[in-house]
Amino acid sequence: MTARMELTEKVMISVESKQVLYSLKQPGERLGDVVERIIKTRKRNELVEHLDRIAREGNFVPLDSDPEFAQIKKGAVRAGQH
């Protein structure tokens, strides 16, 4: 990580979990960096899953049926012809 945050707490974990964290550690990283990377990846994955769920289950209205979008699109086409 580029910016080091001040250490504030110790976290008790099992020996097995500590070994897994060490196995995920890249050169120059602290265990806290590994945990931050795991959290960031988890958040990103949760966002992608949320967006996928919306795409699957969402009830969308075609933009072409929206009069305001049609006007914007018409203006963009006209602007591109010049």
PAZAPA-4460 file (N, C-alpha, C; in steps of 0.05 Angstrom, whole numbers, plus 32768, in hexadecimal, padded with zeros to 4 digits):
% residues 82
    n_x    n_y    n_z   ca_x   ca_y   ca_z    c_x    c_y    c_z   seq   type   mol
   8011   7FE8   8000   8000   8000   8000   8012   8019   8000     1      M     A
   8009   802E   7FF4   8019   8046   7FF2   8018   8056   800C     2      T     A
   8001   805A   8017   7FFF   806A   8030   7FFC   8057   8048     3      A     A
   800D   805B   805B   800C   804A   8073   7FFA   8058   8087     4      R     A
   7FE7   8049   8092   7FD5   8054   80A6   7FE2   804D   80C2     5      M     A
   7FDC   805E   80D5   7FE6   8059   80F0   7FD9   8040   80FB     6      E     A
   7FE9   802F   8107   7FDF   8016   8113   7FD0   801D   812D     7      L     A
   7FB9   8012   8130   7FA8   8019   8147   7FA1   8001   8158     8      T     A
   7F9F   7FE9   814D   7F96   7FD2   815D   7FA4   7FB9   8155     9      E     A
   7FA3   7FA6   8167   7FAC   7F8B   8160   7F93   7F7A   815D    10      K     A
   7F94   7F67   814A   7F7D   7F56   8145   7F86   7F39   814B    11      V     A
   7F77   7F2B   815B   7F7E   7F0F   8161   7F73   7EFD   814B    12      M     A
   7F84   7EED   813F   7F7B   7EDA   812B   7F88   7EBF   8131    13      I     A
   7F7D   7EAA   8124   7F88   7E90   8128   7FA3   7E8D   811A    14      S     A
   7FB2   7E7A   8122   7FCC   7E74   8115   7FC7   7E6E   80F7    15      V     A
   7FB2   7E5F   80F1   7FAC   7E58   80D5   7FA6   7E71   80C5    16      E     A
   7F96   7E83   80D0   7F90   7E9C   80C1   7FA9   7EAD   80BD    17      S     A
   7FBA   7EAE   80D1   7FD3   7EBD   80CE   7FE4   7EB1   80B8    18      K     A
   7FE5   7E96   80B7   7FF5   7E89   80A2   7FEA   7E90   8086    19      Q     A
   7FCF   7E90   8084   7FC3   7E97   806A   7FCA   7EB4   8063    20      V     A
   7FC8   7EC6   8076   7FCF   7EE2   8070   7FEC   7EE5   8067    21      L     A
   7FFE   7ED6   8075   801A   7ED7   806D   801E   7ECC   8051    22      Y     A
   800E   7EB8   8049   8011   7EAC   802E   8007   7EC0   8019    23      S     A
   7FF5   7ED2   8021   7FEA   7EE6   800E   7FFB   7EFF   800D    24      L     A
   800D   7F02   801F   801E   7F1A   8022   8031   7F1D   800A    25      K     A
   8032   7F35   7FFF   8045   7F3B   7FE9   805D   7F49   7FF5    26      Q     A
   8074   7F48   7FE7   808C   7F55   7FF2   8086   7F72   7FFA    27      P     A
   808F   7F7A   8012   808C   7F95   801B   8072   7F9A   8029    28      G     A
   805F   7F88   8029   8046   7F8C   8036   8046   7F84   8053    29      E     A
   8036   7F92   8063   8031   7F8A   807E   8017   7F79   807E    30      R     A
   8012   7F6A   8093   7FF9   7F5B   8094   7FE1   7F6D   8092    31      L     A
   7FE3   7F85   809D   7FCD   7F98   809A   7FC7   7F9F   807D    32      G     A
   7FDC   7FA1   806D   7FD9   7FA6   8051   7FCA   7F8F   8043    33      D     A
   7FD0   7F77   804B   7FC3   7F5F   8040   7FA5   7F60   8047    34      V     A
   7F9F   7F67   8060   7F83   7F68   8069   7F75   7F7E   8059    35      V     A
   7F81   7F95   8056   7F75   7FAB   8047   7F70   7FA3   802A    36      E     A
   7F82   7F94   801E   7F7F   7F8B   8002   7F67   7F77   8001    37      R     A
   7F65   7F66   8014   7F4F   7F52   8015   7F34   7F61   8018    38      I     A
   7F33   7F75   802A   7F1B   7F85   802E   7F13   7F93   8014    39      I     A
   7F27   7FA0   8007   7F22   7FAF   7FEE   7F16   7F9C   7FD9    40      K     A
   7F22   7F84   7FD6   7F19   7F71   7FC3   7EFD   7F68   7FC9    41      T     A
   7EF7   7F63   7FE2   7EDD   7F5A   7FEB   7EC8   7F6F   7FE5    42      R     A
   7ECE   7F89   7FEB   7EBB   7F9E   7FE5   7EB6   7FA0   7FC7    43      K     A
   7ECB   7F9E   7FB7   7EC8   7FA0   7F9A   7EB7   7F89   7F90    44      R     A
   7EBC   7F71   7F9A   7EAC   7F59   7F92   7E8E   7F5D   7F9A    45      N     A
   7E89   7F67   7FB2   7E6E   7F6C   7FBB   7E60   7F80   7FA9    46      E     A
   7E6E   7F95   7FA0   7E62   7FA9   7F8E   7E5C   7F9C   7F73    47      L     A
   7E6E   7F8D   7F68   7E69   7F7F   7F4F   7E51   7F6D   7F51    48      V     A
   7E50   7F5D   7F67   7E39   7F4B   7F6B   7E1F   7F5B   7F6C    49      E     A
   7E1F   7F72   7F7A   7E08   7F83   7F7C   7DFF   7F8E   7F60    50      H     A
   7E12   7F97   7F51   7E0C   7FA1   7F36   7E02   7F8B   7F24    51      L     A
   7E0E   7F73   7F26   7E05   7F5C   7F16   7DE8   7F55   7F1D    52      D     A
   7DE1   7F56   7F38   7DC6   7F50   7F41   7DB2   7F64   7F35    53      R     A
   7DBA   7F7E   7F36   7DA9   7F93   7F2A   7DA5   7F8E   7F0D    54      I     A
   7DBA   7F87   7EFF   7DB8   7F82   7EE2   7DA6   7F6A   7EDC    55      A     A
   7DA8   7F55   7EED   7D97   7F3D   7EE9   7D7A   7F42   7EF0    56      R     A
   7D75   7F50   7F06   7D5A   7F51   7F11   7D4D   7F6C   7F0D    57      E     A
   7D5C   7F80   7F02   7D51   7F9A   7F00   7D3C   7F9C   7EEA    58      G     A
   7D29   7FAF   7EED   7D14   7FB4   7EDA   7D1B   7FCE   7ECC    59      N     A
   7D28   7FCD   7EB5   7D32   7FE4   7EA8   7D1F   7FEE   7E92    60      F     A
   7D1F   8008   7E8E   7D0F   8014   7E79   7D23   801C   7E63    61      V     A
   7D1D   8015   7E4A   7D2F   801C   7E34   7D32   803B   7E32    62      P     A
   7D4B   8044   7E30   7D4F   8061   7E2E   7D42   806E   7E16    63      L     A
   7D41   805F   7E00   7D35   806A   7DE8   7D18   8072   7DEB    64      D     A
   7D0A   8067   7DFF   7CEE   806E   7E04   7CEC   8087   7E15    65      S     A
   7D02   8092   7E1F   7D02   80AA   7E2F   7D05   80C2   7E1D    66      D     A
   7CF1   80D5   7E1E   7CF3   80EC   7E0C   7D0B   80FE   7E11    67      P     A
   7D13   8101   7E2A   7D29   8112   7E30   7D43   8106   7E25    68      E     A
   7D47   80EC   7E28   7D5E   80DE   7E1D   7D5E   80E0   7DFE    69      F     A
   7D47   80DE   7DF2   7D45   80E0   7DD5   7D4E   80FB   7DCC    70      A     A
   7D47   8110   7DDA   7D50   812B   7DD3   7D6F   812E   7DD6    71      Q     A
   7D7A   8123   7DEB   7D96   8124   7DF0   7DA5   8114   7DDA    72      I     A
   7D9B   80FD   7DD3   7DA7   80EC   7DBE   7DA5   80FA   7DA3    73      K     A
   7D8F   8107   7D9D   7D8B   8115   7D84   7D9F   812C   7D82    74      K     A
   7DA3   813B   7D99   7DB6   8151   7D99   7DD3   8147   7D96    75      G     A
   7DD9   8130   7DA1   7DF4   8125   7D9F   7DFA   811C   7D82    76      A     A
   7DE6   8111   7D75   7DE9   8108   7D59   7DED   8121   7D48    77      V     A
   7DDD   8136   7D4C   7DE0   814F   7D3D   7DFC   815B   7D41    78      R     A
   7E06   815B   7D5A   7E20   8166   7D60   7E36   8156   7D53    79      A     A
   7E32   813C   7D50   7E47   812B   7D43   7E47   812E   7D25    80      G     A
   7E33   813A   7D19   7E32   813D   7CFC   7E41   8156   7CF2    81      Q     A
   7E48   8168   7D04   7E56   8180   7CFC   7E73   817B   7CF8    82      H     A
***
